[in-house]
Amino acid sequence: MNWTMDQLRSFVAAAEKGSFTAAGRSLGKAQSVVSTQVAMLEDTLGVELFDRGSRSPVLTRAGKDLLIEARAMLRHGSRFDACALAMFKGEADSLNIAIEQGMPFQAVSDTIAAMLKRYPFVTGKFFQESSDTVQRMVGSGEAQMGLVFDDSRRSARNFEWVCLGQLRYCIVAARDSELAGLPVATEQDLARHRQILYRKDEQRYLLSSSRWEVNNIFCAIYWASLGIGWTAVPRMIMERMRKDESETLRSLAVVNMEQLDLVVRNFFLIYNQDFARREILDFFRRDLRERCGRMALDKGGFF
């Protein structure tokens, strides 16, 4: 079918404005031009879009159904034009982001959503990997940006480090566990109970000789809710679960600790030095830092 976008615009405008004359005014065209384009569209489609028996054109049943499709086509056409313009101006880009396991991906995802509202034509991939893998991906250019925890093994590679702040952790265990029932738990108390680890480099934080290792933070949280053991998770993840009214959270309790410095960790944004879109990098860094700062202050009565 040889319909045109101009014909669709005239059809949609006539349907929305209620007359060919008003549609012409909104499009900056003569009434006769709009009327002719709608008629040509009807001939091409082989259906009547308007009932012209009354003073003002009224959509037929086919016209009502096709109006939805016409609007969708115009939206796609506008996006196509805007995307092409962004490419012409050099605004479109590809951005792959890798984050270390244990990083609160909800805050990162919220930042990505905000970034895409500002830069809608950025495409990319998102990965959750080990610290070593994230650093390797950013260093090689497979990912342009990454989030990792402080790592003494960092080396001079083809990327820069920017500290975004600290993630405060909490110890969680099943609500009916012995740990949860203690007025104040110590590291010695933790050592007497099974520990669940979800990051390869967590060995440095190993307190218990009885342990299970998993490769996903939410698996660790769920296992803790089942009473399998205790685990350390970022406070902001627990706060997000509270706000989402997570079913798992009802079976969990935050262990009351007087002091546990081993679960306060710096986290860093790393980025490839060859990544040219520094304005996207700056936006990502500012937005994520603000979100993490707000979540650190917004305890919501949970902690």
C-alpha positions as CSV (number, residue, x, y, z in Angstrom):
1,M,0.0,0.0,0.0
2,N,1.3,3.4,-1.0
3,W,0.0,5.6,1.8
4,T,2.2,8.4,3.1
5,M,3.0,9.9,6.5
6,D,1.4,13.1,5.4
7,Q,-1.9,11.3,4.7
8,L,-1.7,9.8,8.2
9,R,-1.1,13.2,9.8
10,S,-4.1,14.6,8.0
11,F,-6.3,11.7,9.0
12,V,-5.2,11.9,12.7
13,A,-5.6,15.7,12.7
14,A,-9.1,15.6,11.2
15,A,-10.2,12.9,13.7
16,E,-8.8,14.9,16.7
17,K,-9.9,18.4,15.6
18,G,-13.4,17.3,14.4
19,S,-13.3,18.8,10.9
20,F,-11.0,19.1,7.9
21,T,-10.9,22.9,8.2
22,A,-9.7,22.8,11.8
23,A,-7.2,20.0,10.9
24,G,-5.9,22.2,8.1
25,R,-5.3,25.1,10.5
26,S,-3.4,22.9,12.9
27,L,-1.2,21.5,10.1
28,G,-0.8,24.8,8.3
29,K,-2.5,23.5,5.2
30,A,-5.6,24.4,3.2
31,Q,-8.8,22.5,4.1
32,S,-8.9,21.1,0.5
33,V,-5.4,19.6,0.9
34,V,-6.4,17.8,4.1
35,S,-9.6,16.6,2.6
36,T,-7.8,15.3,-0.5
37,Q,-5.1,13.5,1.5
38,V,-7.7,11.7,3.6
39,A,-9.6,10.7,0.5
40,M,-6.5,9.4,-1.1
41,L,-5.7,7.4,2.1
42,E,-9.2,5.9,2.0
43,D,-8.8,4.9,-1.6
44,T,-5.4,3.3,-0.8
45,L,-6.8,1.4,2.2
46,G,-10.1,0.5,0.5
47,V,-12.1,1.6,3.6
48,E,-14.0,4.6,4.6
49,L,-12.5,6.4,7.6
50,F,-15.1,9.1,8.0
51,D,-18.9,9.2,7.5
52,R,-19.4,12.5,5.7
53,G,-23.2,12.3,5.9
54,S,-23.4,14.9,8.7
55,R,-22.1,18.4,8.9
56,S,-18.8,17.3,10.4
57,P,-17.0,14.2,9.5
58,V,-17.5,11.3,12.0
59,L,-15.2,8.4,12.3
60,T,-16.5,5.1,11.0
61,R,-15.8,1.9,13.0
62,A,-12.9,1.2,10.7
63,G,-11.7,4.7,11.2
64,K,-11.7,4.4,15.0
65,D,-9.7,1.2,14.8
66,L,-7.2,2.6,12.3
67,L,-6.8,5.8,14.2
68,I,-5.0,3.9,16.9
69,E,-2.6,2.4,14.4
70,A,-2.1,5.7,12.6
71,R,-1.1,7.4,15.9
72,A,1.4,4.6,16.6
73,M,2.9,4.9,13.1
74,L,3.3,8.6,13.6
75,R,5.0,8.1,16.9
76,H,7.4,5.6,15.4
77,G,8.0,8.0,12.5
78,S,8.8,10.8,14.9
79,R,11.2,8.5,16.8
80,F,12.9,7.5,13.6
81,D,13.4,11.1,12.6
82,A,14.7,12.0,16.0
83,C,17.0,9.0,16.1
84,A,18.5,9.9,12.7
85,L,18.9,13.5,13.8
86,A,20.7,12.4,17.0
87,M,23.0,10.2,14.9
88,F,23.7,13.2,12.6
89,K,24.5,15.4,15.6
90,G,26.6,12.6,17.2
91,E,24.3,12.3,20.1
92,A,23.5,8.5,19.7
93,D,25.9,6.1,21.4
94,S,26.4,2.7,22.8
95,L,27.0,2.3,26.5
96,N,27.7,-1.1,28.2
97,I,27.6,-1.1,32.0
98,A,28.9,-3.8,34.3
99,I,28.4,-3.9,38.1
100,E,29.9,-6.1,40.7
101,Q,27.8,-8.7,42.4
102,G,26.4,-7.3,45.6
103,M,26.0,-3.8,44.3
104,P,22.4,-2.6,44.7
105,F,21.3,-2.8,41.2
106,Q,17.9,-1.1,41.9
107,A,19.7,2.3,42.5
108,V,21.8,1.7,39.4
109,S,18.7,0.7,37.3
110,D,16.9,3.9,38.5
111,T,19.9,6.0,37.4
112,I,19.9,4.2,34.0
113,A,16.2,5.0,33.6
114,A,16.9,8.7,34.4
115,M,19.8,8.7,32.0
116,L,17.7,7.3,29.2
117,K,15.1,10.1,29.7
118,R,17.9,12.6,29.2
119,Y,19.7,10.6,26.4
120,P,16.9,8.4,24.9
121,F,19.0,7.2,22.0
122,V,21.8,5.5,24.0
123,T,21.7,1.8,23.6
124,G,23.7,-0.8,25.5
125,K,24.0,-3.9,27.7
126,F,24.0,-4.4,31.4
127,F,26.0,-7.1,33.3
128,Q,26.4,-8.3,36.9
129,E,29.8,-9.9,37.3
130,S,32.7,-10.4,39.7
131,S,35.0,-7.5,40.5
132,D,37.8,-8.9,38.4
133,T,35.4,-9.4,35.4
134,V,34.0,-5.9,35.7
135,Q,37.5,-4.4,35.7
136,R,38.6,-6.6,32.8
137,M,35.5,-5.6,30.8
138,V,36.0,-1.9,31.4
139,G,39.7,-2.1,30.8
140,S,39.2,-3.9,27.4
141,G,36.4,-1.6,26.3
142,E,33.8,-4.4,26.4
143,A,32.0,-2.2,28.9
144,Q,32.5,1.6,29.0
145,M,31.5,2.0,32.6
146,G,31.4,-0.2,35.8
147,L,30.7,-0.2,39.5
148,V,33.0,-2.0,41.9
149,F,33.8,-2.1,45.6
150,D,37.2,-0.9,46.8
151,D,39.8,-3.4,45.8
152,S,43.4,-3.4,46.8
153,R,44.2,-5.5,43.8
154,R,43.3,-2.7,41.4
155,S,46.0,-2.0,38.8
156,A,46.9,0.7,36.3
157,R,44.6,-0.2,33.4
158,N,42.8,1.7,30.7
159,F,40.2,3.2,33.1
160,E,39.8,5.7,35.8
161,W,38.4,5.3,39.4
162,V,35.9,7.7,40.9
163,C,34.7,7.1,44.5
164,L,30.9,7.5,44.7
165,G,30.6,7.0,48.5
166,Q,30.1,4.2,51.0
167,L,27.7,1.3,51.1
168,R,26.6,0.5,54.6
169,Y,25.8,-3.2,55.2
170,C,23.6,-4.9,57.7
171,I,23.5,-8.5,58.9
172,V,20.2,-10.3,58.3
173,A,19.0,-13.6,59.6
174,A,15.7,-15.5,59.9
175,R,13.3,-13.6,62.2
176,D,13.0,-16.7,64.4
177,S,16.7,-17.4,64.6
178,E,18.9,-17.2,67.7
179,L,20.9,-14.3,66.2
180,A,17.8,-12.2,65.6
181,G,16.8,-12.8,69.2
182,L,20.0,-11.5,70.7
183,P,19.8,-8.0,72.3
184,V,23.2,-7.2,70.7
185,A,25.2,-9.6,68.5
186,T,29.0,-9.7,68.4
187,E,31.4,-11.1,65.8
188,Q,31.8,-14.1,68.1
189,D,28.1,-14.7,67.9
190,L,28.2,-14.6,64.1
191,A,31.1,-17.0,64.1
192,R,28.9,-19.6,65.8
193,H,26.3,-19.6,63.0
194,R,26.4,-20.5,59.4
195,Q,27.4,-17.7,57.0
196,I,26.1,-17.3,53.5
197,L,28.6,-15.6,51.0
198,Y,27.6,-14.4,47.6
199,R,30.8,-12.7,46.3
200,K,34.1,-14.5,45.4
201,D,36.2,-12.0,47.3
202,E,34.1,-12.2,50.5
203,Q,36.7,-14.6,52.0
204,R,38.3,-11.6,53.7
205,Y,35.0,-11.1,55.6
206,L,34.6,-14.8,56.5
207,L,33.7,-15.1,60.1
208,S,32.3,-18.6,60.4
209,S,33.9,-21.9,59.6
210,S,30.4,-23.1,58.6
211,R,29.4,-21.5,55.3
212,W,27.6,-21.8,52.0
213,E,28.6,-19.9,48.9
214,V,26.1,-18.7,46.3
215,N,26.6,-16.4,43.3
216,N,23.6,-14.2,43.7
217,I,22.7,-11.7,46.5
218,F,19.0,-12.3,46.4
219,C,19.6,-16.1,46.7
220,A,21.7,-15.2,49.8
221,I,18.8,-13.1,51.2
222,Y,16.2,-15.8,50.5
223,W,18.4,-18.5,52.1
224,A,18.8,-16.3,55.2
225,S,15.0,-15.9,55.4
226,L,14.8,-19.8,55.4
227,G,17.1,-20.0,58.4
228,I,20.0,-21.5,56.5
229,G,22.4,-18.9,57.8
230,W,23.1,-15.2,58.1
231,T,24.4,-12.9,55.4
232,A,25.6,-9.2,55.0
233,V,23.6,-7.1,52.5
234,P,23.6,-3.4,51.6
235,R,21.1,-1.5,53.8
236,M,19.7,0.2,50.7
237,I,18.7,-3.2,49.3
238,M,16.8,-4.1,52.4
239,E,15.2,-0.7,52.5
240,R,14.1,-1.2,48.9
241,M,12.6,-4.6,49.8
242,R,10.8,-2.9,52.7
243,K,9.2,-0.3,50.4
244,D,8.3,-3.0,47.8
245,E,6.7,-5.0,50.7
246,S,8.7,-8.1,49.8
247,E,7.3,-11.4,51.0
248,T,10.8,-12.6,51.9
249,L,11.3,-9.6,54.1
250,R,8.6,-10.8,56.5
251,S,10.7,-13.8,57.4
252,L,13.9,-11.7,57.9
253,A,15.3,-9.6,60.8
254,V,18.2,-7.2,60.9
255,V,20.7,-8.4,63.6
256,N,21.4,-5.7,66.1
257,M,25.1,-5.0,66.0
258,E,26.8,-2.4,68.1
259,Q,29.7,-2.2,65.7
260,L,30.7,-4.0,62.5
261,D,33.2,-2.0,60.5
262,L,33.9,-4.8,58.2
263,V,30.6,-4.2,56.4
264,V,31.1,-0.5,55.5
265,R,32.6,-0.5,52.0
266,N,33.6,2.2,49.5
267,F,32.3,1.8,46.0
268,F,33.6,3.2,42.8
269,L,32.6,4.1,39.4
270,I,35.2,3.1,36.9
271,Y,35.1,4.1,33.2
272,N,37.1,3.5,30.1
273,Q,39.4,6.4,29.2
274,D,38.4,6.1,25.6
275,F,34.7,6.7,26.3
276,A,34.1,10.0,24.6
277,R,30.6,10.9,25.9
278,R,31.8,12.5,29.2
279,E,28.4,14.3,29.6
280,I,26.7,10.9,30.0
281,L,29.4,9.8,32.4
282,D,29.0,13.0,34.5
283,F,25.2,12.6,34.5
284,F,25.4,9.0,35.6
285,R,27.9,9.8,38.4
286,R,25.9,12.7,39.8
287,D,22.5,10.9,39.6
288,L,23.8,7.7,41.2
289,R,25.6,9.6,44.0
290,E,22.5,11.6,44.8
291,R,20.3,8.5,44.9
292,C,22.7,6.6,47.1
293,G,22.9,9.6,49.4
294,R,19.1,9.9,49.7
295,M,18.7,6.2,50.4
296,A,21.4,6.4,53.1
297,L,19.4,9.2,54.8
298,D,16.0,7.7,54.2
299,K,16.0,4.8,56.7
300,G,12.2,4.7,56.8
301,G,12.2,3.3,60.3
302,F,13.5,-0.1,59.2
303,F,17.1,0.2,60.5
